[in-house]
């Protein structure tokens, strides 16, 4: 995960949130301020 965050930062990608789902279960999630779990997010599929 740390390598992913480093790469996103290097590429100038501004993340609002990140969720990792494996086999239908959330295994990790996080938000960058000022965003939060309670704030609606647009999603890409």
mmCIF file as Biopython writes it, N, C-alpha, C and O atoms, coordinates in Angstrom:
data_model
#
loop_
_atom_site.group_PDB
_atom_site.id
_atom_site.type_symbol
_atom_site.label_atom_id
_atom_site.label_alt_id
_atom_site.label_comp_id
_atom_site.label_asym_id
_atom_site.label_entity_id
_atom_site.label_seq_id
_atom_site.pdbx_PDB_ins_code
_atom_site.Cartn_x
_atom_site.Cartn_y
_atom_site.Cartn_z
_atom_site.occupancy
_atom_site.B_iso_or_equiv
_atom_site.auth_seq_id
_atom_site.auth_asym_id
_atom_site.pdbx_PDB_model_num
ATOM 1   N N  . UNK A ? 1  ? 0.828   -1.176  0.000   1.0 0.0 1  A 1 
ATOM 2   C CA . UNK A ? 1  ? 0.000   0.000   0.000   1.0 0.0 1  A 1 
ATOM 3   C C  . UNK A ? 1  ? 0.878   1.247   0.000   1.0 0.0 1  A 1 
ATOM 4   O O  . UNK A ? 1  ? 0.574   2.227   -0.681  1.0 0.0 1  A 1 
ATOM 5   N N  . UNK A ? 2  ? 1.960   1.209   0.760   1.0 0.0 2  A 1 
ATOM 6   C CA . UNK A ? 2  ? 2.841   2.385   0.829   1.0 0.0 2  A 1 
ATOM 7   C C  . UNK A ? 2  ? 3.404   2.704   -0.544  1.0 0.0 2  A 1 
ATOM 8   O O  . UNK A ? 2  ? 3.508   3.875   -0.908  1.0 0.0 2  A 1 
ATOM 9   N N  . UNK A ? 3  ? 3.770   1.684   -1.317  1.0 0.0 3  A 1 
ATOM 10  C CA . UNK A ? 3  ? 4.300   1.907   -2.664  1.0 0.0 3  A 1 
ATOM 11  C C  . UNK A ? 3  ? 3.233   2.532   -3.562  1.0 0.0 3  A 1 
ATOM 12  O O  . UNK A ? 3  ? 3.543   3.397   -4.382  1.0 0.0 3  A 1 
ATOM 13  N N  . UNK A ? 4  ? 1.988   2.102   -3.413  1.0 0.0 4  A 1 
ATOM 14  C CA . UNK A ? 4  ? 0.892   2.680   -4.186  1.0 0.0 4  A 1 
ATOM 15  C C  . UNK A ? 4  ? 0.729   4.158   -3.851  1.0 0.0 4  A 1 
ATOM 16  O O  . UNK A ? 4  ? 0.603   4.992   -4.747  1.0 0.0 4  A 1 
ATOM 17  N N  . UNK A ? 5  ? 0.731   4.480   -2.559  1.0 0.0 5  A 1 
ATOM 18  C CA . UNK A ? 5  ? 0.583   5.882   -2.151  1.0 0.0 5  A 1 
ATOM 19  C C  . UNK A ? 5  ? 1.734   6.727   -2.668  1.0 0.0 5  A 1 
ATOM 20  O O  . UNK A ? 5  ? 1.525   7.861   -3.099  1.0 0.0 5  A 1 
ATOM 21  N N  . UNK A ? 6  ? 2.956   6.184   -2.630  1.0 0.0 6  A 1 
ATOM 22  C CA . UNK A ? 6  ? 4.114   6.909   -3.151  1.0 0.0 6  A 1 
ATOM 23  C C  . UNK A ? 6  ? 3.959   7.159   -4.648  1.0 0.0 6  A 1 
ATOM 24  O O  . UNK A ? 6  ? 4.234   8.257   -5.130  1.0 0.0 6  A 1 
ATOM 25  N N  . UNK A ? 7  ? 3.522   6.147   -5.374  1.0 0.0 7  A 1 
ATOM 26  C CA . UNK A ? 7  ? 3.355   6.273   -6.831  1.0 0.0 7  A 1 
ATOM 27  C C  . UNK A ? 7  ? 2.272   7.296   -7.174  1.0 0.0 7  A 1 
ATOM 28  O O  . UNK A ? 7  ? 2.457   8.109   -8.079  1.0 0.0 7  A 1 
ATOM 29  N N  . UNK A ? 8  ? 1.153   7.263   -6.465  1.0 0.0 8  A 1 
ATOM 30  C CA . UNK A ? 8  ? 0.092   8.240   -6.704  1.0 0.0 8  A 1 
ATOM 31  C C  . UNK A ? 8  ? 0.606   9.654   -6.473  1.0 0.0 8  A 1 
ATOM 32  O O  . UNK A ? 8  ? 0.304   10.564  -7.245  1.0 0.0 8  A 1 
ATOM 33  N N  . UNK A ? 9  ? 1.379   9.836   -5.414  1.0 0.0 9  A 1 
ATOM 34  C CA . UNK A ? 9  ? 1.950   11.140  -5.102  1.0 0.0 9  A 1 
ATOM 35  C C  . UNK A ? 9  ? 2.926   11.577  -6.193  1.0 0.0 9  A 1 
ATOM 36  O O  . UNK A ? 9  ? 2.904   12.733  -6.616  1.0 0.0 9  A 1 
ATOM 37  N N  . UNK A ? 10 ? 3.779   10.663  -6.651  1.0 0.0 10 A 1 
ATOM 38  C CA . UNK A ? 10 ? 4.741   10.969  -7.715  1.0 0.0 10 A 1 
ATOM 39  C C  . UNK A ? 10 ? 4.044   11.393  -8.997  1.0 0.0 10 A 1 
ATOM 40  O O  . UNK A ? 10 ? 4.533   12.270  -9.709  1.0 0.0 10 A 1 
ATOM 41  N N  . UNK A ? 11 ? 2.909   10.780  -9.296  1.0 0.0 11 A 1 
ATOM 42  C CA . UNK A ? 11 ? 2.168   11.056  -10.524 1.0 0.0 11 A 1 
ATOM 43  C C  . UNK A ? 11 ? 1.253   12.270  -10.397 1.0 0.0 11 A 1 
ATOM 44  O O  . UNK A ? 11 ? 0.618   12.679  -11.369 1.0 0.0 11 A 1 
ATOM 45  N N  . UNK A ? 12 ? 1.187   12.840  -9.207  1.0 0.0 12 A 1 
ATOM 46  C CA . UNK A ? 12 ? 0.340   14.013  -9.001  1.0 0.0 12 A 1 
ATOM 47  C C  . UNK A ? 12 ? -1.143  13.689  -8.917  1.0 0.0 12 A 1 
ATOM 48  O O  . UNK A ? 12 ? -1.984  14.560  -9.138  1.0 0.0 12 A 1 
ATOM 49  N N  . UNK A ? 13 ? -1.468  12.442  -8.598  1.0 0.0 13 A 1 
ATOM 50  C CA . UNK A ? 13 ? -2.868  12.036  -8.479  1.0 0.0 13 A 1 
ATOM 51  C C  . UNK A ? 13 ? -3.385  12.508  -7.122  1.0 0.0 13 A 1 
ATOM 52  O O  . UNK A ? 13 ? -2.813  12.187  -6.081  1.0 0.0 13 A 1 
ATOM 53  N N  . UNK A ? 14 ? -4.478  13.276  -7.150  1.0 0.0 14 A 1 
ATOM 54  C CA . UNK A ? 14 ? -5.073  13.781  -5.912  1.0 0.0 14 A 1 
ATOM 55  C C  . UNK A ? 14 ? -6.235  12.886  -5.526  1.0 0.0 14 A 1 
ATOM 56  O O  . UNK A ? 14 ? -7.307  12.965  -6.125  1.0 0.0 14 A 1 
ATOM 57  N N  . UNK A ? 15 ? -6.033  12.041  -4.532  1.0 0.0 15 A 1 
ATOM 58  C CA . UNK A ? 15 ? -7.079  11.115  -4.088  1.0 0.0 15 A 1 
ATOM 59  C C  . UNK A ? 15 ? -7.943  11.759  -3.025  1.0 0.0 15 A 1 
ATOM 60  O O  . UNK A ? 15 ? -7.465  12.535  -2.198  1.0 0.0 15 A 1 
ATOM 61  N N  . UNK A ? 16 ? -9.217  11.426  -3.060  1.0 0.0 16 A 1 
ATOM 62  C CA . UNK A ? 16 ? -10.134 11.824  -2.008  1.0 0.0 16 A 1 
ATOM 63  C C  . UNK A ? 16 ? -10.298 10.679  -1.030  1.0 0.0 16 A 1 
ATOM 64  O O  . UNK A ? 16 ? -10.379 10.886  0.181   1.0 0.0 16 A 1 
ATOM 65  N N  . UNK A ? 17 ? -10.348 9.466   -1.568  1.0 0.0 17 A 1 
ATOM 66  C CA . UNK A ? 17 ? -10.498 8.282   -0.725  1.0 0.0 17 A 1 
ATOM 67  C C  . UNK A ? 17 ? -10.012 7.063   -1.498  1.0 0.0 17 A 1 
ATOM 68  O O  . UNK A ? 17 ? -9.826  7.097   -2.714  1.0 0.0 17 A 1 
ATOM 69  N N  . UNK A ? 18 ? -9.815  5.991   -0.746  1.0 0.0 18 A 1 
ATOM 70  C CA . UNK A ? 18 ? -9.383  4.735   -1.355  1.0 0.0 18 A 1 
ATOM 71  C C  . UNK A ? 18 ? -10.014 3.596   -0.574  1.0 0.0 18 A 1 
ATOM 72  O O  . UNK A ? 18 ? -9.999  3.592   0.657   1.0 0.0 18 A 1 
ATOM 73  N N  . UNK A ? 19 ? -10.572 2.624   -1.300  1.0 0.0 19 A 1 
ATOM 74  C CA . UNK A ? 19 ? -11.132 1.431   -0.664  1.0 0.0 19 A 1 
ATOM 75  C C  . UNK A ? 19 ? -10.600 0.217   -1.407  1.0 0.0 19 A 1 
ATOM 76  O O  . UNK A ? 19 ? -10.642 0.160   -2.636  1.0 0.0 19 A 1 
ATOM 77  N N  . UNK A ? 20 ? -10.101 -0.750  -0.652  1.0 0.0 20 A 1 
ATOM 78  C CA . UNK A ? 20 ? -9.607  -1.995  -1.225  1.0 0.0 20 A 1 
ATOM 79  C C  . UNK A ? 20 ? -10.586 -3.092  -0.831  1.0 0.0 20 A 1 
ATOM 80  O O  . UNK A ? 20 ? -10.859 -3.315  0.348   1.0 0.0 20 A 1 
ATOM 81  N N  . UNK A ? 21 ? -11.110 -3.775  -1.856  1.0 0.0 21 A 1 
ATOM 82  C CA . UNK A ? 21 ? -12.077 -4.848  -1.640  1.0 0.0 21 A 1 
ATOM 83  C C  . UNK A ? 21 ? -11.487 -6.141  -2.192  1.0 0.0 21 A 1 
ATOM 84  O O  . UNK A ? 21 ? -11.023 -6.189  -3.331  1.0 0.0 21 A 1 
ATOM 85  N N  . UNK A ? 22 ? -11.511 -7.179  -1.374  1.0 0.0 22 A 1 
ATOM 86  C CA . UNK A ? 22 ? -11.000 -8.480  -1.810  1.0 0.0 22 A 1 
ATOM 87  C C  . UNK A ? 22 ? -12.061 -9.522  -1.517  1.0 0.0 22 A 1 
ATOM 88  O O  . UNK A ? 22 ? -12.534 -9.654  -0.388  1.0 0.0 22 A 1 
ATOM 89  N N  . UNK A ? 23 ? -12.425 -10.258 -2.551  1.0 0.0 23 A 1 
ATOM 90  C CA . UNK A ? 23 ? -13.439 -11.311 -2.412  1.0 0.0 23 A 1 
ATOM 91  C C  . UNK A ? 23 ? -14.720 -10.771 -1.776  1.0 0.0 23 A 1 
ATOM 92  O O  . UNK A ? 23 ? -15.355 -11.446 -0.966  1.0 0.0 23 A 1 
ATOM 93  N N  . UNK A ? 24 ? -15.090 -9.547  -2.154  1.0 0.0 24 A 1 
ATOM 94  C CA . UNK A ? 24 ? -16.336 -8.971  -1.691  1.0 0.0 24 A 1 
ATOM 95  C C  . UNK A ? 24 ? -16.297 -8.361  -0.296  1.0 0.0 24 A 1 
ATOM 96  O O  . UNK A ? 24 ? -17.333 -7.953  0.229   1.0 0.0 24 A 1 
ATOM 97  N N  . UNK A ? 25 ? -15.109 -8.295  0.313   1.0 0.0 25 A 1 
ATOM 98  C CA . UNK A ? 25 ? -14.976 -7.733  1.656   1.0 0.0 25 A 1 
ATOM 99  C C  . UNK A ? 25 ? -14.015 -6.549  1.638   1.0 0.0 25 A 1 
ATOM 100 O O  . UNK A ? 25 ? -12.965 -6.598  0.997   1.0 0.0 25 A 1 
ATOM 101 N N  . UNK A ? 26 ? -14.384 -5.492  2.343   1.0 0.0 26 A 1 
ATOM 102 C CA . UNK A ? 26 ? -13.505 -4.328  2.464   1.0 0.0 26 A 1 
ATOM 103 C C  . UNK A ? 26 ? -12.346 -4.711  3.374   1.0 0.0 26 A 1 
ATOM 104 O O  . UNK A ? 26 ? -12.560 -5.107  4.520   1.0 0.0 26 A 1 
ATOM 105 N N  . UNK A ? 27 ? -11.114 -4.596  2.868   1.0 0.0 27 A 1 
ATOM 106 C CA . UNK A ? 27 ? -9.940  -4.940  3.668   1.0 0.0 27 A 1 
ATOM 107 C C  . UNK A ? 27 ? -9.153  -3.710  4.093   1.0 0.0 27 A 1 
ATOM 108 O O  . UNK A ? 27 ? -8.341  -3.780  5.016   1.0 0.0 27 A 1 
ATOM 109 N N  . UNK A ? 28 ? -9.389  -2.578  3.424   1.0 0.0 28 A 1 
ATOM 110 C CA . UNK A ? 28 ? -8.721  -1.332  3.801   1.0 0.0 28 A 1 
ATOM 111 C C  . UNK A ? 28 ? -9.511  -0.171  3.218   1.0 0.0 28 A 1 
ATOM 112 O O  . UNK A ? 28 ? -10.081 -0.276  2.132   1.0 0.0 28 A 1 
ATOM 113 N N  . UNK A ? 29 ? -9.539  0.932   3.950   1.0 0.0 29 A 1 
ATOM 114 C CA . UNK A ? 29 ? -10.162 2.142   3.436   1.0 0.0 29 A 1 
ATOM 115 C C  . UNK A ? 29 ? -9.587  3.345   4.171   1.0 0.0 29 A 1 
ATOM 116 O O  . UNK A ? 29 ? -9.190  3.256   5.333   1.0 0.0 29 A 1 
ATOM 117 N N  . UNK A ? 30 ? -9.551  4.460   3.473   1.0 0.0 30 A 1 
ATOM 118 C CA . UNK A ? 30 ? -9.017  5.671   4.079   1.0 0.0 30 A 1 
ATOM 119 C C  . UNK A ? 30 ? -9.421  6.890   3.274   1.0 0.0 30 A 1 
ATOM 120 O O  . UNK A ? 30 ? -9.837  6.775   2.121   1.0 0.0 30 A 1 
ATOM 121 N N  . UNK A ? 31 ? -9.295  8.065   3.890   1.0 0.0 31 A 1 
ATOM 122 C CA . UNK A ? 31 ? -9.703  9.321   3.275   1.0 0.0 31 A 1 
ATOM 123 C C  . UNK A ? 31 ? -8.630  10.365  3.501   1.0 0.0 31 A 1 
ATOM 124 O O  . UNK A ? 31 ? -7.945  10.351  4.524   1.0 0.0 31 A 1 
ATOM 125 N N  . UNK A ? 32 ? -8.486  11.256  2.561   1.0 0.0 32 A 1 
ATOM 126 C CA . UNK A ? 32 ? -7.573  12.386  2.681   1.0 0.0 32 A 1 
ATOM 127 C C  . UNK A ? 32 ? -8.393  13.614  3.055   1.0 0.0 32 A 1 
ATOM 128 O O  . UNK A ? 32 ? -9.435  13.881  2.455   1.0 0.0 32 A 1 
ATOM 129 N N  . UNK A ? 33 ? -7.922  14.356  4.044   1.0 0.0 33 A 1 
ATOM 130 C CA . UNK A ? 33 ? -8.608  15.578  4.488   1.0 0.0 33 A 1 
ATOM 131 C C  . UNK A ? 33 ? -8.732  16.548  3.325   1.0 0.0 33 A 1 
ATOM 132 O O  . UNK A ? 33 ? -7.789  16.685  2.546   1.0 0.0 33 A 1 
ATOM 133 N N  . UNK A ? 34 ? -9.839  17.208  3.185   1.0 0.0 34 A 1 
ATOM 134 C CA . UNK A ? 34 ? -10.967 17.347  4.113   1.0 0.0 34 A 1 
ATOM 135 C C  . UNK A ? 34 ? -12.082 16.330  3.870   1.0 0.0 34 A 1 
ATOM 136 O O  . UNK A ? 34 ? -13.184 16.499  4.392   1.0 0.0 34 A 1 
ATOM 137 N N  . UNK A ? 35 ? -11.825 15.288  3.098   1.0 0.0 35 A 1 
ATOM 138 C CA . UNK A ? 35 ? -12.859 14.298  2.778   1.0 0.0 35 A 1 
ATOM 139 C C  . UNK A ? 35 ? -13.004 13.308  3.921   1.0 0.0 35 A 1 
ATOM 140 O O  . UNK A ? 35 ? -12.092 13.149  4.733   1.0 0.0 35 A 1 
ATOM 141 N N  . UNK A ? 36 ? -14.153 12.643  3.984   1.0 0.0 36 A 1 
ATOM 142 C CA . UNK A ? 36 ? -14.414 11.696  5.066   1.0 0.0 36 A 1 
ATOM 143 C C  . UNK A ? 36 ? -15.390 10.628  4.587   1.0 0.0 36 A 1 
ATOM 144 O O  . UNK A ? 36 ? -15.953 10.726  3.497   1.0 0.0 36 A 1 
ATOM 145 N N  . UNK A ? 37 ? -15.579 9.615   5.414   1.0 0.0 37 A 1 
ATOM 146 C CA . UNK A ? 37 ? -16.498 8.522   5.074   1.0 0.0 37 A 1 
ATOM 147 C C  . UNK A ? 37 ? -17.923 9.014   4.910   1.0 0.0 37 A 1 
ATOM 148 O O  . UNK A ? 37 ? -18.681 8.462   4.112   1.0 0.0 37 A 1 
ATOM 149 N N  . UNK A ? 38 ? -18.298 10.046  5.655   1.0 0.0 38 A 1 
ATOM 150 C CA . UNK A ? 38 ? -19.662 10.553  5.600   1.0 0.0 38 A 1 
ATOM 151 C C  . UNK A ? 38 ? -19.938 11.504  4.461   1.0 0.0 38 A 1 
ATOM 152 O O  . UNK A ? 38 ? -21.085 11.897  4.249   1.0 0.0 38 A 1 
ATOM 153 N N  . UNK A ? 39 ? -18.916 11.880  3.727   1.0 0.0 39 A 1 
ATOM 154 C CA . UNK A ? 39 ? -19.091 12.818  2.622   1.0 0.0 39 A 1 
ATOM 155 C C  . UNK A ? 39 ? -19.284 12.037  1.320   1.0 0.0 39 A 1 
ATOM 156 O O  . UNK A ? 39 ? -18.475 11.163  1.008   1.0 0.0 39 A 1 
ATOM 157 N N  . UNK A ? 40 ? -20.349 12.336  0.547   1.0 0.0 40 A 1 
ATOM 158 C CA . UNK A ? 40 ? -20.578 11.600  -0.705  1.0 0.0 40 A 1 
ATOM 159 C C  . UNK A ? 40 ? -19.386 11.722  -1.658  1.0 0.0 40 A 1 
ATOM 160 O O  . UNK A ? 40 ? -18.754 12.774  -1.756  1.0 0.0 40 A 1 
ATOM 161 N N  . UNK A ? 41 ? -19.096 10.622  -2.357  1.0 0.0 41 A 1 
ATOM 162 C CA . UNK A ? 41 ? -18.002 10.582  -3.319  1.0 0.0 41 A 1 
ATOM 163 C C  . UNK A ? 41 ? -18.523 10.061  -4.652  1.0 0.0 41 A 1 
ATOM 164 O O  . UNK A ? 41 ? -19.381 9.179   -4.690  1.0 0.0 41 A 1 
ATOM 165 N N  . UNK A ? 42 ? -18.010 10.600  -5.722  1.0 0.0 42 A 1 
ATOM 166 C CA . UNK A ? 42 ? -18.266 10.022  -7.044  1.0 0.0 42 A 1 
ATOM 167 C C  . UNK A ? 42 ? -17.356 8.808   -7.184  1.0 0.0 42 A 1 
ATOM 168 O O  . UNK A ? 42 ? -16.212 8.830   -6.730  1.0 0.0 42 A 1 
ATOM 169 N N  . UNK A ? 43 ? -17.853 7.764   -7.804  1.0 0.0 43 A 1 
ATOM 170 C CA . UNK A ? 43 ? -17.034 6.563   -7.967  1.0 0.0 43 A 1 
ATOM 171 C C  . UNK A ? 43 ? -16.851 6.238   -9.437  1.0 0.0 43 A 1 
ATOM 172 O O  . UNK A ? 43 ? -17.703 6.540   -10.273 1.0 0.0 43 A 1 
ATOM 173 N N  . UNK A ? 44 ? -15.736 5.623   -9.729  1.0 0.0 44 A 1 
ATOM 174 C CA . UNK A ? 44 ? -15.461 5.159   -11.094 1.0 0.0 44 A 1 
ATOM 175 C C  . UNK A ? 44 ? -15.507 3.642   -11.076 1.0 0.0 44 A 1 
ATOM 176 O O  . UNK A ? 44 ? -15.019 3.007   -10.140 1.0 0.0 44 A 1 
ATOM 177 N N  . UNK A ? 45 ? -16.088 3.073   -12.103 1.0 0.0 45 A 1 
ATOM 178 C CA . UNK A ? 45 ? -16.163 1.607   -12.158 1.0 0.0 45 A 1 
ATOM 179 C C  . UNK A ? 45 ? -15.520 1.095   -13.403 1.0 0.0 45 A 1 
ATOM 180 O O  . UNK A ? 45 ? -15.484 -0.115  -13.627 1.0 0.0 45 A 1 
#
